[in-house]
Amino acid sequence: MSNLVRSRVRAVPAPHAVLPRSRSLLDAEAIAVLHRAAQVLLDDVAGLTTTLVSELREQEPAYRAALEADATEVWQEVYQSLRHNIASLIRPRESRDVARRTSRSIGAARAEQNVPLDAVLHAFRLGGAMVWQGLVDETARRHPEDIRLLVHVAADVWNFVDEHCALVTDAYRQAERRMAWRRENRLRLMTAALLDGTARITDLPDASAMLELPEDGRFVVIAAASAHPHAPGPLVTLPSGTPVVWHSTPEAELGIVHLVDAAASGPRRCEDGGDEDGTGDGAAPRGPADPAAVAAGLSAAPGVRVGIGSAVTGLAALGKGRRLAGTALRACPRTGGVVLLDDHLPAAVVVSSPSLGRALAERVLGPLYAIEPADRDLLVDTLTAWLEAEGSAQRAATRLYCHRNTVLNRLRRFEQLTGRSLSRPSDVVEVSLALTARRLLEP
């Protein structure tokens, strides 16, 4: 009630303006009446507190729950608020700041206790109405002739109530933002620990509750990266209803996908707290049953590389799931695409040990670097097409827009240069892995 008792007599009039003496005296008398009635309320603030708490119990379900949890705390909160605010009616300079701090403290505390803001504001307005009614009743009881003077301070009383409602609202909103940041930060740290494999076993139940993922569920991790990290829009989209939690790292966007069967129920939420199925109706989504289903439903933006690891069981295994997804990501072509680890295990073997992969490529393909680069690329392209055609020279020729005999001649030349026989299975395996290493590991 910071401005409630500021004497209008002390206001500086505008030049050449004269404040009527009768109005000044009237204001001073109204202030005196207000001070007198407020002092009576202040002397019985404990009784006023008990009455207001009873009203809150009767009218506000949210406060009813708070009173059942800790009636003493609520009573003390109401008592301090009334005491400081009524004191502001009498001694605004001495009591204004502490009254404001008390209101802000109440707003923040109630936000942290999840009491709805509407309920808190209703409590403040109910208290303001009770104080005003107390002022009127006390004046009418002892000095009924002064009731008319209270009209002159009524606007100030309700402006005070509005001021403190604004303080409560601001403190409540700030507390909400702090709590949201803490929740998001804790969620981010917990998700990072799971994906790093550093989460403690004792943290898994909390992680399960925070992420809304079963502690012993089956999961697959997705890793997505783009050559343009600041490109607009999501790198990857999944079908609506896919239970997934996303986590950003400097290297890639990581997604934890919960593998569920058709009977699974309950929508999952993303790291930002949103309902992942997007329906908002609580319908049970039907998530993918295995990594292959994830790959089938996934869409990647142009130029984005996506690696999908193998399935793992339990939140404790998500560190392994991330490593598998990272291996799949390294097996992706530089130009983009989706690699399902289970379908590209030979490539995964190569990228899992880059030094050995490069050594194999050097050993098998090294002789090709003695010929002209154009000839070398022609032989490599032909060999790659022949392997992709499952050893069919005819299909390889169709892909390369040349004659079958041309393909065979190039393959024979490759054999002559490298000393490898494409009719020997072990040599074919080495050649295939060497070509994969050259494609994935060479700059």
Salt bridges, closest charged atoms under 4 A:
ASP27 OD1 - ARG23 NE 3.27
GLU60 OE2 - HIS122 ND1 2.79
GLU77 OE2 - ARG110 NH2 3.13
ASP97 OD1 - ARG96 NE 3.88
GLU138 OE1 - ARG141 NH2 2.79
GLU138 OE2 - ARG142 NE 2.71
GLU145 OE2 - HIS143 ND1 3.91
ASP146 OD2 - ARG36 NH2 2.69
ASP156 OD2 - ARG8 NH2 2.81
GLU163 OE2 - ARG100 NH2 2.78
ASP170 OD2 - ARG104 NH2 2.95
GLU176 OE1 - ARG173 NH1 3.16
ASP196 OD1 - ARG322 NH1 2.52
ASP203 OD2 - ARG200 NE 3.00
ASP206 OD2 - ARG186 NH2 3.71
GLU212 OE2 - ARG269 NE 3.27
GLU271 OE1 - HIS247 ND1 3.73
ASP377 OD1 - ARG438 NH2 3.42
GLU388 OE1 - ARG399 NH1 3.04
GLU390 OE1 - ARG395 NH2 3.89
ASP427 OD2 - ARG424 NH1 2.37
GLU430 OE1 - ARG420 NH1 2.46
